[in-house]
Amino acid sequence: MTETTTALAIMFADIAQSTKLYDKIGNAAAHALISSCIAVMSGVCVAHSGTIVKTIGDEIMCSFPTAKDAVDAAMRMQAALDKIPES
């Protein structure tokens, strides 16, 4: 049996200063906002040929077939998240 390997680009992304967000707007509102952000990030990942490896709290880990796909997804995630109002 021949072993094959595939090179992938791995991307980790998280919501910056999420702890401060919980303090600022409260647990329920912050949790809802972070869940919305993770949903947006997940959609962007899949739209850019990515696979969601896992999500934990305010973080997402994705794999992509190429580094370009990962960078494109990261830029799109940033742009999409910039459109979400904080509260």
ABEGO torsion letter per residue (X at the ends): XBBBBBBBBBBBBBBBGAAAAAAAAEAAAAAAAAAAAAAAAAAAAAAAGBBBABBBEABBBBBBABAAAAAAAAAAAAAAAAABBAX
